[in-house]
Amino acid sequence: MTPFERLHPAVQYQVVNDFGWSGLRGLQEAAIEPVLDGADALLLAPTASGKTEAAVLPLLSRMEAQRWRGLSVLYVCPLKALLNNLEPRLSRMAGWLGRRAAVWHGDVSQSQKRWIAAEPPDLLLTTPESLEGMLISARIEHAWLFADLQTVVVDEVHAFATGDRGWHLLGVLTRLTRLAARPVQRLGLSATVGNPAALLDWLADGSDRPRVVVTAPSSADRRAVDVGIDFVGSLSNAAHVIASLHQGEKRLVFCDSRARVEEIAVALRERAVHTFVSHSSVSADERRQAERAFAGESNCVIVATSTLELGIDIGDLDRVIQVGAPTTVSSYLQRLGRTGRRPGTTRNLLFLTTDLAELWLASALTLLWSRGYVEDVVPPVLPRHIVAQQILGLVLQERRLVTHELAAWLGGLAAVDGASQVLDHLVRTEFVVDEGGLISIGPRAEQEWGRRYFADLTSAFTSEPMLEVVLGRRVLGYLPPLSLAARPGPGGLVVLLAGRAWDVLDIDWQRKRVLVAASEMKGRSRWNSGGRTMSFPLARAHHDVVAGEDPPTVALSQRATGKLAELRAAHAFAAPGSAEQTTWSRTPPAARCGGRSPGSAPTRLCWTGCRSSRGTTRPPASCGCGGARGSGSSSCARPSADAATSCRRPGPMSTTAHSSR
């Protein structure tokens, strides 16, 4: 029996007749057996590989064959926009069997939520924060609602696992499993990661079920790739190149900040390019309209941040263009995977770099990719604050909780170092009250969060305060106070949002609302954002680039080649082959690695020695470079004449490499 024949006959029929497919993709066939057999599984594939269908088709078959009733499948996503995008597809598939799918998140109306709570669908699309809200709500019979739960699908699980939201998700899933009173199957859908088995172990969270990592057969992804790097020197030039290249095709342009998205979008519209915008500060309605319109166009551009890096469907794309460069290979692969979906087409991505740092980063990133490197997904350590949040959520969920049952409710979080001390702290600070082993919500928690019905407890993260930007009755999006605190120009304060300039007519700080009107002036908007970090392998790849190594199979423009030559000339001290011999500049070696200053006996510095002095292996006291060259050697690099010069040479190499470790 083939994998396809194991699906329920009704599902087989609809796949052929409704989807019109002649067969399943490699990942979809490979996923059928473990999903039908009830294993915890990680489905690993690039963007647009059919991961959603790979999970849902066998789940629908189990649902029908085993006659599941009530809310039996949860489909969890990191973004509301992704949920909205997936809901029509999942409703269509559920409808094949007379089943229902529905979506629940912060933008869904209260009347719709009441209907879902009273008449649960078979499949519910939601977020961890919405699940938390359902569990602590006094208006929802959560024990009844989740009593029939069989499977949880976590889409873009790699995006959860790298932050606090991942630990929050695991805590919520443990509570749901206890409410269901049965082992709940966990399926993760992920882009390519470096440690898939470890990611699946993290998601399974101690489950006794078999665990299977499912990947597409290798031949399925051996497609030609067209990657290029160009140096354009400015955002204006980048907009000119985007407007001039590939006219008549659908182009997705990635930028790594909202401010840059807005600047590029305005510049493209000035060049008469049909342009759409998508990022987290554009209102949900505006973003949804833009994505739908883009999906139906043929000669247009959509400019976006990483919001479109995930699996939101915007139709078939012809080109992906990256202004600047991301800092991870996994992010690059997600963006590259947006193209090449149609038969006979090629996956492609063009980097447009605006300065030497971006050119260097793009070259180093593609060099790592060419070596087959992908970052491991590593959850944050010691999430004690999530333990505190889950204890408070549990007390609100159960109203009263027996202390000795707490570990069972927390699951893997109970094993966090110091977790037992968290409850003591909450009792001591009166966030919870312990009455002879029976804990309940305390006066401090009521004071802090009770006025908003504990809504702030549903999230493991906080966002910066935003003001709603309104044109008439239409909500355009949201701006931080930073954008509105700028000094007005001669024509007043002009901001950018949704790819257009707007005159600020009035700011109501109390109601957090900004009234705007269309403007012909040039505007600017700014958002706060965290710094970009660089992994150690990426820093080493930076060294290899200036040491003369070009990323193979990547086409460099003449401008990029010329600028790379300038970069290499400025870092001529970088030795080809191994970063072990990298020479640091700017900061005296003694200040970094505990060695002698360049003035006394200048020595070519050992990169691994610098790393060792930060806590792994202490360098020998006699080592003038601050550490042994290589691993475990007691000998140092010989003092060299050129090292003295290169140690004093200013340049960006030291800043980039040192800060990345």
C-alpha distance (Angstrom), angle and dihedral (degrees) to the residues before:
residue distance angle dihedral
M1 . . .
T2 3.81 . .
P3 3.83 120.3 .
F4 3.81 90.0 -109.1
E5 3.82 90.9 54.3
R6 3.83 89.6 56.6
L7 3.80 89.7 66.1
H8 3.81 117.6 95.4
P9 3.84 110.7 -85.7
A10 3.82 91.2 -119.2
V11 3.80 90.7 54.1
Q12 3.82 91.4 47.2
Y13 3.80 90.3 51.6
Q14 3.80 94.2 50.3
V15 3.80 94.2 45.9
V16 3.80 89.1 57.6
N17 3.79 99.8 36.8
D18 3.81 104.7 30.7
F19 3.80 100.4 32.8
G20 3.79 91.8 31.4
W21 3.79 91.3 -139.8
S22 3.78 120.1 159.1
G23 3.80 90.2 -158.0
L24 3.78 145.3 -18.4
R25 3.80 126.9 -87.2
G26 3.78 119.4 -107.3
L27 3.80 95.5 -100.1
Q28 3.81 92.0 47.0
E29 3.81 92.3 53.4
A30 3.81 92.5 44.6
A31 3.83 92.5 51.7
I32 3.81 97.4 53.1
E33 3.81 98.7 79.8
P34 3.85 100.0 47.1
V35 3.81 93.2 42.4
L36 3.81 93.5 48.0
D37 3.81 90.1 46.6
G38 3.81 91.4 54.8
A39 3.81 98.4 -114.3
D40 3.78 123.4 153.6
A41 3.80 102.1 -111.6
L42 3.78 142.5 -177.7
L43 3.80 113.6 -148.0
L44 3.79 106.4 -154.6
A45 3.80 122.8 -167.9
P46 3.80 142.3 120.7
T47 3.79 122.2 -88.0
A48 3.82 116.2 -67.0
S49 3.81 94.3 21.1
G50 3.81 94.5 124.9
K51 3.82 97.6 -101.9
T52 3.82 93.1 150.4
E53 3.81 93.0 56.0
A54 3.82 89.9 41.9
A55 3.81 89.2 62.5
V56 3.81 101.4 33.1
L57 3.82 101.7 46.1
P58 3.84 95.1 61.2
L59 3.82 90.5 39.4
L60 3.80 90.4 55.9
S61 3.80 88.1 49.3
R62 3.83 91.0 53.1
M63 3.80 90.3 44.4
E64 3.78 91.3 56.6
A65 3.80 98.9 37.0
Q66 3.81 94.3 47.7
R67 3.82 93.9 36.7
W68 3.78 96.8 -125.5
R69 3.77 113.5 -166.6
G70 3.77 133.7 -164.0
L71 3.81 123.6 8.0
S72 3.80 99.5 -14.3
V73 3.83 104.1 153.1
L74 3.81 129.6 46.9
Y75 3.80 118.1 -165.5
V76 3.82 109.4 -162.4
C77 3.82 123.0 -165.2
P78 3.81 133.2 177.4
L79 3.83 95.0 -132.2
K80 3.78 133.3 50.9
A81 3.80 88.8 -145.8
L82 3.80 89.8 58.3
L83 3.81 90.9 50.1
N84 3.80 91.2 51.4
N85 3.78 90.1 48.6
L86 3.80 94.3 49.8
E87 3.82 98.8 43.4
P88 3.85 97.6 80.4
R89 3.83 91.2 49.9
L90 3.79 94.3 48.0
S91 3.82 92.8 43.6
R92 3.79 88.8 52.5
M93 3.81 92.4 51.9
A94 3.80 94.0 43.2
G95 3.79 89.0 49.9
W96 3.80 90.2 62.4
L97 3.80 87.9 74.3
G98 3.79 97.9 34.6
R99 3.81 90.1 -99.8
R100 3.81 129.7 134.2
A101 3.78 134.8 -129.5
A102 3.79 124.6 -168.2
V103 3.80 138.9 175.4
W104 3.81 127.6 -127.9
H105 3.81 123.5 -172.2
G106 3.78 140.8 119.4
D107 3.82 95.1 -71.6
V108 3.82 94.6 53.4
S109 3.82 113.7 102.9
Q110 3.81 121.0 -108.2
S111 3.80 90.9 -120.1
Q112 3.82 90.5 56.3
K113 3.82 90.6 48.2
R114 3.80 91.6 50.7
W115 3.79 89.7 52.0
I116 3.83 91.9 49.5
A117 3.82 91.6 48.8
A118 3.82 91.1 50.2
E119 3.83 96.6 40.7
P120 3.83 106.7 26.2
P121 3.81 116.7 -153.9
D122 3.78 121.2 -130.4
L123 3.80 91.4 -116.0
L124 3.81 124.7 29.9
L125 3.81 124.1 -166.3
T126 3.78 112.9 -153.9
T127 3.83 148.7 132.6
P128 3.84 130.5 -105.5
E129 3.81 89.5 -108.3
S130 3.80 92.5 54.3
L131 3.80 90.8 48.0
E132 3.80 89.0 52.4
G133 3.80 89.5 50.0
M134 3.80 91.0 52.3
L135 3.79 92.1 49.1
I136 3.81 96.0 51.5
S137 3.81 96.4 38.6
A138 3.80 114.9 110.9
R139 3.81 89.6 -153.5
I140 3.81 96.2 61.9
E141 3.78 125.3 73.0
H142 3.80 92.4 -140.2
A143 3.82 94.7 173.6
W144 3.81 89.3 58.1
L145 3.84 95.0 38.2
F146 3.82 95.0 55.4
A147 3.81 98.9 32.6
D148 3.83 92.7 103.7
L149 3.82 97.1 45.6
Q150 3.82 112.9 139.2
T151 3.83 108.1 161.0
V152 3.80 139.2 18.9
V153 3.81 119.5 -157.5
V154 3.82 114.9 -160.9
D155 3.79 111.2 -161.8
E156 3.81 118.5 -156.0
V157 3.80 88.8 9.9
H158 3.82 91.1 171.7
A159 3.82 88.9 63.9
F160 3.81 90.1 55.8
A161 3.79 97.6 43.7
T162 3.80 97.0 60.2
G163 3.81 95.3 61.6
D164 3.78 146.5 35.7
R165 3.79 91.0 -82.7
G166 3.79 88.2 69.7
W167 3.80 93.2 58.3
H168 3.80 89.0 44.4
L169 3.82 89.1 52.7
L170 3.80 92.3 50.9
G171 3.80 90.9 50.1
V172 3.80 91.7 51.3
L173 3.82 92.5 46.4
T174 3.81 90.9 52.2
R175 3.82 90.1 53.4
L176 3.81 91.5 47.8
T177 3.82 90.9 50.4
R178 3.80 89.9 53.2
L179 3.81 91.3 49.0
A180 3.82 90.9 49.7
A181 3.84 90.0 50.2
R182 3.81 91.0 -144.0
P183 3.82 137.2 81.1
V184 3.80 106.6 -85.1
Q185 3.79 117.9 -145.4
R186 3.82 113.9 -123.1
L187 3.80 121.9 -152.7
G188 3.78 121.4 -176.1
L189 3.81 124.5 -162.2
S190 3.78 113.7 -158.9
A191 3.74 145.2 164.6
T192 3.78 117.9 -120.3
V193 3.82 112.6 -56.5
G194 3.79 133.2 176.1
N195 3.83 97.5 -123.2
P196 3.82 109.1 35.3
A197 3.82 95.8 159.6
A198 3.81 91.7 53.7
L199 3.81 90.5 47.3
L200 3.82 90.7 52.6
D201 3.81 91.2 48.2
W202 3.80 88.9 52.6
L203 3.82 91.8 50.2
A204 3.83 93.5 45.4
D205 3.83 88.6 54.2
G206 3.79 96.5 -161.5
S207 3.82 97.5 -37.3
D208 3.83 117.4 160.6
R209 3.81 92.5 -140.1
P210 3.82 120.2 111.6
R211 3.81 112.4 -93.8
V212 3.79 124.6 -140.0
V213 3.81 130.7 -179.6
V214 3.81 106.8 -150.2
T215 3.80 119.7 -159.2
A216 3.77 131.7 170.6
P217 3.82 115.3 -100.1
S218 3.80 107.7 -87.7
S219 3.79 93.7 -116.3
A220 3.81 90.5 60.2
D221 3.79 92.6 69.2
R222 3.79 100.5 39.1
R223 3.75 94.7 109.6
A224 3.78 129.1 140.0
V225 3.79 115.0 -92.5
D226 3.81 125.5 -155.0
V227 3.81 111.3 -160.0
G228 3.80 125.0 166.7
I229 3.80 138.4 176.1
D230 3.81 123.9 -151.7
F231 3.79 132.3 177.1
V232 3.82 112.3 -138.2
G233 3.82 101.9 163.6
S234 3.84 100.7 -140.5
L235 3.79 144.2 29.8
S236 3.80 89.8 -109.5
N237 3.79 90.6 56.9
A238 3.79 89.9 45.7
A239 3.81 90.0 55.3
H240 3.82 89.8 48.8
V241 3.81 91.9 52.6
I242 3.82 92.5 46.7
A243 3.81 91.0 49.4
S244 3.81 92.8 48.0
L245 3.80 100.8 42.5
H246 3.79 126.3 76.0
Q247 3.79 97.3 0.3
G248 3.78 111.7 -172.5
E249 3.81 92.1 33.4
K250 3.80 134.6 100.4
R251 3.80 110.2 -107.2
L252 3.80 129.2 -170.4
V253 3.81 113.2 -158.9
F254 3.81 118.6 -162.5
C255 3.79 122.8 -157.1
D256 3.79 125.7 176.7
S257 3.81 98.1 -134.9
R258 3.79 135.3 44.5
A259 3.80 91.8 -129.8
R260 3.79 90.8 56.7
V261 3.82 91.4 47.1
E262 3.80 89.6 55.9
E263 3.81 94.1 47.3
I264 3.80 93.3 49.0
A265 3.82 92.6 46.0
V266 3.81 92.8 51.6
A267 3.81 91.2 46.9
L268 3.82 91.3 50.8
R269 3.81 92.5 49.4
E270 3.80 89.0 51.1
R271 3.81 85.8 58.0
A272 3.83 91.2 52.5
V273 3.81 94.3 -107.9
H274 3.83 115.2 150.5
T275 3.80 97.4 -118.0
F276 3.81 135.7 -177.2
V277 3.81 129.4 -172.0
S278 3.80 132.3 -144.7
H279 3.80 126.8 178.1
S280 3.79 137.3 123.8
S281 3.83 95.9 -91.4
V282 3.80 94.1 56.7
S283 3.80 110.0 92.5
A284 3.80 117.3 -100.1
D285 3.82 92.7 -114.1
E286 3.80 93.3 49.0
R287 3.79 92.1 46.7
R288 3.80 93.1 46.7
Q289 3.81 91.9 49.7
A290 3.80 90.7 48.5
E291 3.81 93.2 49.8
R292 3.81 92.7 47.2
A293 3.79 92.7 47.2
F294 3.79 91.6 47.2
A295 3.82 91.1 50.5
G296 3.80 89.5 56.9
E297 3.82 97.8 45.1
S298 3.79 128.8 84.8
N299 3.84 105.3 -165.6
C300 3.79 107.2 43.1
V301 3.79 147.8 95.5
I302 3.79 131.2 -127.3
V303 3.81 116.4 -162.3
A304 3.79 115.0 -156.4
T305 3.77 147.3 159.5
S306 3.79 122.3 -131.7
T307 3.84 89.4 -60.8
L308 3.82 86.9 92.8
E309 3.80 92.5 43.4
L310 3.79 88.3 82.6
G311 3.79 125.2 69.0
I312 3.82 101.1 -72.5
D313 3.80 107.2 141.5
I314 3.80 113.4 -126.1
G315 3.77 96.3 159.7
D316 3.78 129.5 -106.1
L317 3.79 115.4 -24.0
D318 3.78 129.0 -154.3
R319 3.81 100.1 -165.6
V320 3.80 141.0 17.3
I321 3.80 117.7 -159.2
Q322 3.80 123.4 -172.8
V323 3.81 118.4 -157.2
G324 3.79 103.1 -153.9
A325 3.81 115.1 -16.1
P326 3.82 139.4 -83.4
T327 3.80 118.8 -118.5
T328 3.81 98.9 -126.3
V329 3.79 134.0 61.6
S330 3.81 90.2 -139.7
S331 3.80 91.1 58.9
Y332 3.80 90.3 47.3
L333 3.82 90.7 51.4
Q334 3.81 91.2 50.7
R335 3.79 90.6 54.2
L336 3.78 94.5 43.0
G337 3.82 89.0 51.7
R338 3.80 91.2 61.9
T339 3.80 89.9 82.3
G340 3.79 135.0 52.4
R341 3.79 94.9 51.8
R342 3.81 96.3 128.9
P343 3.81 119.5 75.8
G344 3.77 111.1 -96.0
T345 3.81 94.8 21.7
T346 3.79 128.5 114.1
R347 3.78 129.4 -130.9
N348 3.78 107.0 -116.3
L349 3.79 142.6 174.7
L350 3.80 131.3 177.2
F351 3.81 121.0 -159.4
L352 3.80 114.8 -148.2
T353 3.80 106.4 -166.9
T354 3.79 121.2 -165.2
D355 3.82 100.6 -166.4
L356 3.80 141.3 14.7
A357 3.81 93.7 -93.3
E358 3.82 91.2 56.8
L359 3.81 91.8 45.7
W360 3.79 89.9 50.8
L361 3.80 92.1 48.0
A362 3.82 93.9 47.9
S363 3.81 90.9 49.7
A364 3.81 93.2 47.6
L365 3.80 92.2 46.1
T366 3.80 94.8 51.3
L367 3.80 89.6 44.5
L368 3.82 89.7 57.6
W369 3.81 90.1 46.3
S370 3.80 91.8 51.2
R371 3.82 88.2 56.2
G372 3.82 90.8 56.1
Y373 3.79 94.4 -109.7
V374 3.82 121.1 153.9
E375 3.79 124.2 172.3
D376 3.79 121.5 -106.6
V377 3.79 116.7 -118.2
V378 3.80 106.9 -121.0
P379 3.84 119.7 -176.8
P380 3.81 116.2 -140.2
V381 3.78 114.7 -94.5
L382 3.80 129.8 -118.6
P383 3.82 100.1 13.9
R384 3.81 93.6 -173.8
H385 3.80 92.0 149.1
I386 3.82 88.3 58.8
V387 3.81 88.7 51.1
A388 3.82 88.1 54.5
Q389 3.80 91.5 48.0
Q390 3.80 91.9 49.5
I391 3.81 92.8 49.2
L392 3.80 90.4 52.3
G393 3.80 90.9 45.6
L394 3.79 91.1 49.6
V395 3.79 92.3 51.3
L396 3.80 90.5 50.6
Q397 3.82 90.6 45.7
E398 3.80 96.3 49.6
R399 3.84 96.5 27.2
R400 3.82 88.3 -143.7
L401 3.78 125.7 29.6
V402 3.80 132.0 -167.5
T403 3.80 108.5 -126.1
H404 3.81 96.9 -135.2
E405 3.86 89.8 56.3
L406 3.79 92.7 57.1
A407 3.82 96.2 90.6
A408 3.81 91.8 54.2
W409 3.81 90.8 52.0
L410 3.82 93.2 47.7
G411 3.81 96.6 48.9
G412 3.80 111.9 -179.4
L413 3.80 92.3 3.7
A414 3.80 89.0 67.2
A415 3.82 87.8 67.2
V416 3.82 93.1 58.1
D417 3.80 110.6 119.1
G418 3.79 107.7 -99.5
A419 3.82 95.3 13.4
S420 3.81 91.6 128.8
Q421 3.79 89.7 56.7
V422 3.81 91.9 54.9
L423 3.81 93.1 70.2
D424 3.81 90.2 48.4
H425 3.79 89.2 53.3
L426 3.81 93.0 48.5
V427 3.80 90.7 50.9
R428 3.79 93.0 45.7
T429 3.83 92.0 50.9
E430 3.84 92.3 43.9
F431 3.78 96.5 -117.2
V432 3.80 86.0 126.2
V433 3.79 131.0 18.3
D434 3.82 121.1 -134.7
E435 3.81 112.0 -155.0
G436 3.79 106.8 -178.9
G437 3.81 95.2 -43.1
L438 3.81 95.0 -37.4
I439 3.82 112.1 106.8
S440 3.79 127.7 -161.5
I441 3.79 137.0 167.6
G442 3.80 113.7 -65.6
P443 3.82 133.9 -137.7
R444 3.80 93.1 -106.3
A445 3.82 91.5 58.1
E446 3.80 90.9 47.1
Q447 3.78 89.5 52.0
E448 3.81 94.9 46.4
W449 3.81 101.2 42.6
G450 3.80 110.7 3.1
R451 3.80 95.7 94.5
R452 3.81 90.9 65.7
Y453 3.82 93.2 41.3
F454 3.83 89.4 -104.2
A455 3.80 91.3 -67.0
D456 3.82 91.3 144.4
L457 3.80 89.5 62.9
T458 3.81 92.8 64.0
S459 3.80 94.0 74.0
A460 3.79 130.9 67.2
F461 3.79 92.0 -157.9
T462 3.79 138.6 46.5
S463 3.78 128.7 -139.6
E464 3.76 127.4 -146.6
P465 3.82 114.3 -98.0
M466 3.79 112.7 -89.5
L467 3.78 136.0 -165.4
E468 3.79 120.1 -138.6
V469 3.82 112.9 -118.5
V470 3.81 112.2 -145.2
L471 3.81 132.0 -170.8
G472 3.81 104.8 -168.3
R473 3.81 102.0 -52.5
R474 3.76 94.4 -24.8
V475 3.81 119.1 102.1
L476 3.81 108.6 -141.8
G477 3.78 98.5 -178.8
Y478 3.77 142.5 -84.2
L479 3.80 136.6 -60.6
P480 3.81 130.6 -168.9
P481 3.82 121.5 -124.0
L482 3.81 86.6 -106.8
S483 3.82 90.6 71.4
L484 3.79 92.4 48.5
A485 3.80 97.3 45.8
A486 3.80 93.5 68.2
R487 3.77 118.9 116.3
P488 3.83 109.2 -97.4
G489 3.79 117.4 -116.3
P490 3.82 126.6 -134.4
G491 3.80 90.2 -75.2
G492 3.80 94.8 44.9
L493 3.79 129.6 -103.1
V494 3.82 113.1 -27.6
V495 3.81 122.0 -173.1
L496 3.80 134.7 -175.2
L497 3.79 122.1 -128.2
A498 3.80 133.7 152.3
G499 3.80 89.0 6.4
R500 3.82 96.2 -59.5
A501 3.80 138.5 94.4
W502 3.81 119.5 -112.8
D503 3.81 133.6 -168.4
V504 3.79 110.5 -133.1
L505 3.81 106.5 -128.9
D506 3.79 100.6 174.4
I507 3.81 139.3 -3.6
D508 3.80 117.7 -152.8
W509 3.79 101.4 -167.1
Q510 3.79 93.7 -179.0
R511 3.80 94.8 54.1
K512 3.83 91.4 33.4
R513 3.77 93.1 -127.2
V514 3.80 132.6 135.5
L515 3.81 122.5 -161.5
V516 3.80 114.6 -151.5
A517 3.79 142.0 176.3
A518 3.80 130.9 -159.2
S519 3.79 113.6 -83.3
E520 3.79 136.6 -159.9
M521 3.80 91.5 -157.0
K522 3.78 126.6 95.9
G523 3.79 112.5 -98.6
R524 3.76 140.4 -173.8
S525 3.80 136.8 -153.9
R526 3.77 129.9 -169.4
W527 3.79 132.7 -163.7
N528 3.77 130.8 -168.2
S529 3.78 112.8 -115.0
G530 3.76 137.4 171.2
G531 3.78 122.3 -103.4
R532 3.79 120.4 -92.5
T533 3.77 114.8 -112.8
M534 3.78 127.0 -151.5
S535 3.78 125.5 -145.5
F536 3.79 121.5 -130.4
P537 3.86 93.2 -113.7
L538 3.80 89.2 53.1
A539 3.81 90.9 49.8
R540 3.81 89.5 51.5
A541 3.80 89.2 49.6
H542 3.82 87.8 54.9
H543 3.80 87.0 57.8
D544 3.80 92.2 49.4
V545 3.81 91.2 51.5
V546 3.82 94.5 54.6
A547 3.81 88.8 41.7
G548 3.80 86.9 64.6
E549 3.82 107.0 -91.9
D550 3.80 116.3 134.8
P551 3.81 122.2 -161.5
P552 3.81 106.3 -102.9
T553 3.81 119.7 -126.4
V554 3.83 89.3 20.8
A555 3.79 116.2 115.0
L556 3.81 113.4 -135.3
S557 3.80 118.1 -160.0
Q558 3.80 119.8 -131.0
R559 3.80 89.4 -105.8
A560 3.81 91.9 51.2
T561 3.81 91.5 46.8
G562 3.80 91.3 51.0
K563 3.79 94.0 48.3
L564 3.81 91.7 47.1
A565 3.80 88.0 53.8
E566 3.82 89.2 53.9
L567 3.81 90.2 48.4
R568 3.79 92.0 50.6
A569 3.79 92.1 47.8
A570 3.82 89.1 54.4
H571 3.82 89.3 51.8
A572 3.78 99.9 39.1
F573 3.81 89.2 141.2
A574 3.83 90.9 71.4
A575 3.80 106.6 108.2
P576 3.80 116.6 -137.1
G577 3.76 119.3 -120.0
S578 3.80 107.2 26.5
A579 3.78 134.0 35.9
E580 3.83 87.5 -148.3
Q581 3.81 86.8 90.7
T582 3.81 96.8 48.5
T583 3.78 113.1 141.2
W584 3.79 116.9 -140.5
S585 3.78 122.8 -139.6
R586 3.82 139.1 -170.1
T587 3.83 98.2 31.2
P588 3.84 119.9 65.0
P589 3.82 112.0 -108.0
A590 3.79 91.8 -124.8
A591 3.79 89.3 60.6
R592 3.80 91.0 53.0
C593 3.77 109.4 34.9
G594 3.75 107.3 13.9
G595 3.82 93.0 -106.1
R596 3.78 130.5 126.8
S597 3.77 121.0 -73.1
P598 3.82 118.7 -98.6
G599 3.76 90.6 -109.6
S600 3.82 94.8 65.7
A601 3.79 103.7 44.6
P602 3.79 111.1 -15.2
T603 3.78 110.2 -144.3
R604 3.78 133.4 -179.3
L605 3.81 102.7 -106.4
C606 3.78 122.9 -120.7
W607 3.84 113.7 -130.7
T608 3.81 93.3 -155.8
G609 3.77 89.5 48.6
C610 3.79 90.6 57.7
R611 3.78 89.3 50.4
S612 3.79 91.1 49.0
S613 3.78 92.6 54.1
R614 3.79 88.1 60.5
G615 3.76 94.5 68.3
T616 3.78 113.9 -63.4
T617 3.82 110.6 81.6
R618 3.79 119.2 -2.9
P619 3.83 112.5 -128.3
P620 3.78 118.6 -116.2
A621 3.79 113.5 -92.6
S622 3.78 90.7 -123.0
C623 3.77 94.0 53.4
G624 3.77 109.2 112.3
C625 3.78 92.7 -167.2
G626 3.80 93.4 55.7
G627 3.80 96.9 -109.7
A628 3.75 145.8 29.9
R629 3.73 118.0 -84.1
G630 3.78 112.4 -112.3
S631 3.78 120.3 -8.8
G632 3.76 121.5 -32.2
S633 3.81 96.4 -16.4
S634 3.79 117.4 141.2
S635 3.79 93.7 -156.5
C636 3.79 126.1 90.9
A637 3.74 134.8 -144.9
R638 3.77 111.8 -85.7
P639 3.82 115.9 -105.5
S640 3.77 108.0 -100.1
A641 3.75 133.6 -164.1
D642 3.77 94.8 -129.5
A643 3.80 92.0 49.8
A644 3.78 91.9 69.4
T645 3.76 90.8 55.4
S646 3.77 95.2 43.6
C647 3.81 93.4 47.5
R648 3.77 90.0 59.5
R649 3.79 95.8 41.8
P650 3.81 111.6 110.7
G651 3.78 117.3 -133.6
P652 3.79 143.8 129.7
M653 3.80 95.1 -100.8
S654 3.78 96.0 86.9
T655 3.77 94.6 47.0
T656 3.80 93.6 50.4
A657 3.77 98.0 43.9
H658 3.79 97.6 40.1
S659 3.79 95.9 48.6
S660 3.78 91.6 48.6
R661 3.78 96.7 62.9
